[in-house]
Amino acid sequence: MGLVAREIEKAGIPTMCLSSAWDITFAVRPPRAVFINFPLNHETGKADDAPLQRSILLDALRAFETLWSPGQILTLPYVWDPNDRTWEAKDFGPGFELYGVGTPMQSGFPERALGRAEPA
């Protein structure tokens, strides 16, 4: 998203990336980013928790007022589960496999390891 955000910003439209992958966000350095230490794809909070989702979105939008330099990343203070941080080891931790690797989900459609694209 950071690369797309830069192009949108060139057109004069401010952007904000909401991320739960610090290392990727840090490497890409979008114009403005808000990091939340939640499981991947849960950047706006837990399902059916509208008050939490609203708080996260409002805090992310408030970051427009505080992030003044390109590439800055604001970390929001929310905690997924204060009594259980085991999800952190599961998200890209040891044994993590990307989709397309491992046991087939459907018979007759074997999966294969994903590799890098060959240069043209």
C-alpha positions in Angstrom: 0.0 0.0 0.0 2.9 2.4 0.7 3.9 2.5 -3.0 0.3 3.2 -4.1 0.0 5.8 -1.3 3.0 7.7 -2.7 1.4 7.9 -6.1 -1.9 9.1 -4.7 0.0 11.8 -2.7 1.7 13.0 -5.9 -1.8 13.9 -7.1 -2.3 16.0 -4.0 -4.5 13.6 -2.0 -3.3 12.9 1.5 -3.1 9.2 2.5 -2.9 7.2 5.7 -1.8 3.5 5.8 -3.1 1.4 8.7 -0.8 -1.5 9.3 -0.3 -4.5 11.5 3.1 -5.4 9.9 5.7 -3.1 11.4 8.7 -4.5 9.4 6.9 -4.1 6.0 5.7 -0.7 6.9 9.1 0.4 8.1 10.7 -1.0 4.9 8.2 0.6 2.5 7.9 3.9 4.4 4.5 5.1 3.1 3.9 8.9 3.4 2.0 8.4 6.7 1.3 5.2 8.6 -0.4 4.1 11.7 0.8 0.8 13.2 -1.3 -1.4 15.5 0.1 -4.5 17.0 -2.8 -6.8 16.1 -2.9 -10.0 14.1 -2.5 -9.6 10.4 -5.7 -8.4 8.6 -7.2 -7.2 11.9 -6.0 -3.6 11.7 -9.3 -2.1 12.7 -9.9 -4.4 15.7 -11.9 -7.5 16.6 -15.0 -8.5 14.8 -18.2 -7.2 16.3 -16.4 -4.8 18.6 -17.7 -1.5 17.1 -16.5 0.7 20.0 -12.9 -0.6 19.6 -13.1 -0.3 15.8 -14.4 3.3 16.1 -11.6 4.3 18.5 -8.9 2.8 16.3 -10.3 4.6 13.2 -10.6 7.9 15.0 -7.1 7.7 16.4 -5.8 6.7 12.9 -7.5 9.8 11.4 -6.1 12.0 14.1 -2.7 11.0 13.0 -3.2 13.4 10.0 -2.8 16.1 12.6 0.4 14.8 14.1 2.5 13.2 11.3 4.2 16.0 9.6 7.2 14.3 7.9 7.0 11.7 5.2 7.7 8.2 6.4 6.6 8.7 9.9 4.9 5.8 11.7 2.6 6.3 14.7 2.1 3.3 16.9 -1.4 3.1 18.5 -1.4 1.8 22.1 -4.2 -0.8 21.7 -3.6 -4.4 22.9 -5.3 -7.4 21.2 -5.5 -9.5 24.3 -3.6 -8.4 27.5 -3.7 -12.0 28.8 -2.6 -13.8 25.7 0.1 -12.8 23.2 0.5 -16.3 21.6 -1.0 -14.9 18.4 2.3 -13.0 17.8 4.2 -16.2 17.3 1.6 -17.5 14.8 1.7 -14.4 12.5 4.7 -15.1 10.3 6.4 -16.9 13.2 8.1 -20.3 13.0 6.2 -22.8 10.9 4.2 -20.1 9.1 3.3 -21.0 5.5 2.1 -18.7 2.9 -1.1 -19.7 1.0 -0.1 -21.9 -1.9 2.3 -24.0 0.1 1.5 -27.2 1.9 -1.4 -29.5 2.0 -4.0 -29.1 -0.8 -7.3 -27.6 0.4 -9.3 -29.4 -2.4 -8.6 -32.7 -3.9 -7.7 -32.6 -7.6 -6.1 -29.1 -7.2 -2.5 -29.7 -5.9 -0.8 -26.7 -4.4 2.8 -25.8 -5.2 5.5 -23.7 -3.5 5.4 -20.2 -4.7 8.6 -18.9 -6.1 10.0 -15.6 -7.4 9.1 -14.5 -10.8 11.7 -15.0 -13.5 13.2 -11.8 -15.0 11.6 -10.9 -18.4 
